Amino acid sequence: MQPVFMNLKVLLPFRIFAEKTGVSRIIAETQEGSFGLLPHRLDCVAALAPGILTYEDEAEGEIYVAVDEGVLVKTGLDVLVSVRNAIGGTDLDQLRAAVEREFLNLDKREQSVRSVLAKMESSFIRRLAEFHHE
């Protein structure tokens, strides 16, 4: 019996980060923990948390990619990973540090921006209501 492999595509908002064939297994991280994919696993969808995506390629062996939050979709032998940002590398310690430094801090900045925008929106609505009552 011949081995079965998956096709992996990692997409960023404006480009394709990686497109691999011959992938034998994938390990991804969600808010609930890590999970693995093998070629014959049932189709699924998962919301990814910032972390390390690991996959094994028949040509290159085990490969690590630091990914920001996103979505993983498995249909048949095709696995599509769509994330906001990704960093490739071979040293797990450096990749883990990159996740903490780049992706998690970005989330804090986004929360700060959202808070400022919410204050601006509420101020605008209050002023609009005052204008309407005049």
Residue, then its C-alpha position, 0 to 999 in steps of 0.5 A: m500500500q502506497p503512503v498517502f500525503m496531504n497538501l498544505k497551503v499557508l495563506l497570509p492576507f496578501r500572499i501565499f506563505a508556504e505551499k507544500t505537497g507530501v505532508s504526512r502530518i500537521i500539528a496546530e494549536t487552538q485555544e483548547g490545546s494542540f491537535g494533530l492531523l493525519p491524511h485520513r482524518l475526517d474533514c474539519v475546521a479549527a480556529l487557530a491561536p498564536g503558536i507553532l504550526t508543525y508539519e512533516d514534509e517527506a523531503e525536508g522532515e519536520i518544519y516549524v512555522a510561528v503563526d498568528e491567530g487564524v483558521l485551519v480547514k481540512t477537506g480531503l487531503d487539502v489543508l488550508v491555513s489562513v493566518r494574519n502573520a507567519i514566521g518560518g524557522t528551525d529553532l523552536d525557542q526563537l520561534r516561541a519568542a517570536v510568537e510572544r513578542e510579535f503576535l501576542n503584543l500585537d493583540k494588546r495593541e489592537q485591544s488598545v486601538r479598539s478601546v480608543l475607537a469605542k471611546m471615539e464612537s460613543s463620543f460621536i453618538r453622544r454629540l449626534a444625540e445632543f445635536h438632534h435634540e437642539 
